[in-house]
Amino acid sequence: MNDAHFHLVVNHLPIVGVLIGFLVLLVGLITKASQVKITALGIFLFSGIAAIGAYYTGEGAEDIVENMSGISETLIHDHEEFAERFLTFILILGSTAVMTFFLELKKLKFAKYGFLLVLILSIISIGLAKYVGTSGGEIRHTEIRTENALIQIDSAKDHDDD
């Protein structure tokens, strides 16, 4: 398994994990089930750890694909930018989940505000996850590229021919 393959395996975990965590937390908040809410916090923590792995395997993946035909440096750069933002938010989400877990464990009344903050951070993280996933997919999957991405690749090819 090379770095690009490892990146592809790991990068789906935080993207899917944050969505699953959101849904589990939503069910926990609606049903007022403490164990379900705590499970969601664990999913967010796992997603944050997985995001670290995905982020740090990205450089090795870039080294493998950047010289392949049809690969745009611009698309790679855009993906890196989205990945940095996503990593930041999901690490904040994971940290907030850990703090909320301890508040809930101590049965403190303001733990409910921690859960609401986690819910809000998870919604933001889901939005960022969408952009990270799409921008990463556009690097190799021409069928999902936007017109703007195709123009960037054509422009890059024109400069390579010079």
The 8 nearest C-alpha neighbors of each residue, nearest first, counted from 0:
[[1, 4, 5, 2, 3, 6, 8, 7],
 [0, 2, 4, 3, 5, 60, 59, 63],
 [3, 1, 5, 59, 60, 4, 6, 56],
 [2, 4, 60, 6, 5, 1, 7, 59],
 [5, 3, 7, 1, 6, 2, 0, 8],
 [4, 6, 2, 8, 7, 3, 9, 1],
 [7, 5, 3, 56, 9, 4, 8, 53],
 [8, 6, 4, 5, 10, 9, 3, 11],
 [7, 9, 5, 6, 10, 4, 11, 12],
 [8, 10, 6, 53, 11, 7, 12, 5],
 [11, 9, 53, 7, 12, 6, 8, 13],
 [10, 12, 14, 9, 13, 15, 8, 7],
 [11, 13, 15, 14, 10, 16, 9, 49],
 [14, 12, 46, 16, 50, 49, 15, 11],
 [15, 13, 11, 128, 16, 12, 17, 18],
 [14, 16, 18, 12, 13, 17, 11, 19],
 [17, 15, 13, 19, 46, 18, 14, 12],
 [16, 18, 20, 19, 15, 14, 13, 43],
 [19, 17, 21, 15, 16, 20, 125, 22],
 [18, 20, 16, 22, 21, 17, 23, 15],
 [21, 19, 39, 17, 23, 42, 18, 22],
 [20, 22, 18, 24, 19, 23, 25, 121],
 [23, 21, 25, 19, 24, 20, 26, 18],
 [22, 24, 20, 26, 39, 25, 21, 19],
 [25, 23, 27, 39, 36, 21, 26, 22],
 [24, 26, 22, 28, 27, 23, 21, 29],
 [27, 25, 29, 23, 24, 28, 30, 22],
 [28, 26, 36, 35, 24, 32, 30, 25],
 [27, 29, 31, 25, 26, 30, 24, 36],
 [28, 30, 26, 27, 31, 25, 32, 24],
 [29, 31, 27, 32, 28, 26, 25, 35],
 [32, 30, 28, 27, 29, 33, 36, 26],
 [33, 31, 27, 30, 35, 34, 36, 28],
 [32, 34, 36, 35, 37, 31, 27, 103],
 [35, 33, 37, 36, 32, 38, 27, 39],
 [36, 34, 27, 38, 37, 32, 33, 39],
 [37, 35, 27, 39, 24, 33, 38, 34],
 [36, 38, 40, 34, 39, 35, 33, 41],
 [39, 37, 35, 41, 36, 40, 34, 42],
 [40, 38, 20, 42, 36, 24, 37, 41],
 [41, 39, 37, 96, 43, 38, 42, 44],
 [42, 40, 44, 38, 39, 43, 45, 37],
 [41, 43, 39, 45, 20, 40, 44, 46],
 [44, 42, 46, 40, 41, 93, 45, 20],
 [43, 45, 93, 41, 47, 46, 42, 40],
 [44, 46, 42, 48, 43, 47, 49, 41],
 [47, 45, 13, 43, 49, 16, 44, 48],
 [48, 46, 50, 44, 90, 89, 49, 45],
 [47, 49, 45, 51, 50, 46, 44, 52],
 [48, 50, 46, 52, 51, 47, 13, 45],
 [51, 49, 53, 47, 13, 52, 48, 54],
 [50, 52, 54, 48, 49, 53, 55, 47],
 [53, 51, 49, 50, 55, 54, 56, 9],
 [54, 52, 10, 50, 9, 56, 51, 55],
 [53, 55, 51, 57, 52, 56, 50, 82],
 [54, 56, 52, 57, 53, 51, 58, 59],
 [55, 57, 6, 53, 54, 59, 58, 52],
 [58, 56, 60, 54, 55, 59, 6, 61],
 [57, 59, 61, 60, 56, 62, 55, 54],
 [60, 58, 2, 62, 61, 57, 56, 3],
 [59, 61, 3, 57, 2, 63, 58, 62],
 [60, 62, 58, 64, 63, 59, 65, 57],
 [63, 61, 59, 60, 65, 64, 58, 66],
 [62, 64, 60, 61, 65, 59, 3, 66],
 [65, 63, 61, 67, 66, 62, 60, 70],
 [66, 64, 61, 67, 62, 63, 70, 72],
 [67, 65, 64, 68, 70, 63, 62, 69],
 [68, 66, 64, 65, 70, 69, 63, 71],
 [67, 69, 70, 66, 65, 64, 71, 156],
 [70, 68, 67, 71, 152, 139, 156, 138],
 [71, 69, 68, 67, 65, 138, 72, 139],
 [72, 70, 73, 74, 152, 69, 75, 155],
 [71, 73, 75, 74, 76, 70, 65, 155],
 [72, 74, 76, 71, 75, 77, 151, 152],
 [75, 73, 77, 71, 76, 72, 138, 78],
 [74, 76, 72, 78, 73, 77, 79, 71],
 [75, 77, 73, 79, 78, 74, 72, 80],
 [78, 76, 74, 80, 79, 75, 73, 81],
 [77, 79, 134, 75, 81, 76, 80, 135],
 [80, 78, 82, 76, 77, 81, 83, 75],
 [81, 79, 77, 83, 82, 78, 76, 84],
 [80, 82, 78, 84, 131, 83, 79, 85],
 [83, 81, 79, 85, 80, 84, 131, 86],
 [84, 82, 86, 80, 81, 85, 79, 87],
 [85, 83, 87, 81, 86, 82, 88, 80],
 [84, 86, 82, 88, 87, 127, 83, 89],
 [87, 85, 83, 89, 84, 88, 82, 90],
 [86, 88, 84, 90, 85, 89, 83, 91],
 [89, 87, 91, 85, 90, 86, 92, 124],
 [88, 90, 92, 86, 91, 47, 87, 93],
 [91, 89, 93, 92, 87, 47, 88, 86],
 [90, 92, 88, 94, 89, 93, 95, 87],
 [91, 93, 89, 95, 90, 94, 120, 88],
 [94, 92, 44, 96, 90, 43, 95, 47],
 [95, 93, 91, 97, 96, 92, 90, 98],
 [94, 96, 98, 92, 97, 93, 99, 91],
 [95, 97, 93, 99, 40, 94, 98, 92],
 [98, 96, 100, 94, 95, 99, 93, 101],
 [99, 97, 95, 101, 100, 96, 94, 102],
 [98, 100, 102, 96, 113, 101, 97, 110],
 [101, 99, 97, 103, 98, 102, 104, 96],
 [102, 100, 104, 98, 103, 99, 105, 97],
 [101, 103, 99, 110, 105, 100, 104, 107],
 [104, 102, 106, 100, 101, 105, 110, 99],
 [103, 105, 101, 106, 102, 100, 107, 99],
 [104, 106, 102, 103, 107, 101, 100, 110],
 [107, 105, 103, 104, 102, 108, 110, 101],
 [106, 108, 105, 102, 109, 110, 103, 104],
 [109, 107, 110, 106, 111, 102, 103, 112],
 [108, 110, 111, 112, 107, 113, 102, 103],
 [111, 109, 113, 102, 112, 103, 108, 107],
 [110, 112, 114, 109, 113, 115, 108, 103],
 [113, 111, 115, 110, 114, 109, 116, 99],
 [114, 112, 110, 116, 99, 111, 115, 117],
 [113, 115, 117, 111, 112, 116, 118, 110],
 [116, 114, 118, 112, 117, 113, 119, 111],
 [117, 115, 113, 119, 118, 114, 120, 112],
 [118, 116, 114, 120, 115, 119, 121, 113],
 [117, 119, 115, 121, 116, 120, 114, 122],
 [120, 118, 116, 122, 121, 117, 115, 123],
 [121, 119, 117, 123, 122, 118, 92, 124],
 [120, 122, 124, 118, 119, 123, 117, 125],
 [123, 121, 125, 119, 124, 120, 118, 126],
 [122, 124, 120, 126, 121, 125, 127, 119],
 [123, 125, 121, 127, 126, 122, 128, 120],
 [126, 124, 128, 122, 127, 123, 121, 18],
 [127, 125, 123, 129, 124, 128, 122, 130],
 [126, 128, 124, 130, 129, 125, 85, 131],
 [129, 127, 125, 131, 14, 126, 130, 124],
 [128, 130, 126, 132, 127, 131, 133, 125],
 [129, 131, 133, 127, 128, 132, 134, 81],
 [132, 130, 128, 81, 134, 129, 82, 133],
 [133, 131, 135, 129, 130, 134, 128, 136],
 [132, 134, 136, 130, 135, 131, 129, 137],
 [133, 135, 78, 137, 131, 136, 132, 130],
 [136, 134, 132, 133, 137, 78, 138, 131],
 [135, 137, 133, 138, 134, 140, 139, 132],
 [138, 136, 140, 144, 134, 135, 139, 143],
 [137, 139, 136, 135, 74, 140, 70, 75],
 [140, 138, 137, 136, 141, 70, 135, 69],
 [141, 139, 137, 142, 136, 143, 138, 144],
 [140, 142, 144, 143, 139, 137, 138, 149],
 [141, 143, 140, 144, 137, 145, 139, 136],
 [144, 142, 141, 140, 137, 145, 136, 133],
 [145, 143, 137, 141, 142, 148, 146, 149],
 [144, 146, 148, 147, 143, 149, 137, 142],
 [145, 147, 149, 148, 150, 144, 151, 143],
 [146, 148, 150, 145, 149, 151, 144, 152],
 [149, 147, 151, 145, 150, 146, 144, 152],
 [150, 148, 146, 152, 151, 147, 153, 145],
 [149, 151, 153, 147, 148, 152, 154, 146],
 [152, 150, 154, 148, 149, 153, 155, 147],
 [153, 151, 155, 149, 154, 71, 150, 156],
 [154, 152, 156, 150, 155, 151, 149, 157],
 [153, 155, 151, 157, 152, 156, 150, 158],
 [154, 156, 152, 158, 153, 157, 151, 159],
 [157, 155, 159, 153, 158, 154, 152, 160],
 [156, 158, 154, 160, 155, 159, 153, 161],
 [159, 157, 155, 161, 156, 160, 154, 153],
 [160, 158, 156, 161, 157, 155, 154, 153],
 [159, 161, 157, 158, 156, 155, 154, 153],
 [160, 158, 159, 157, 156, 155, 154, 153]]
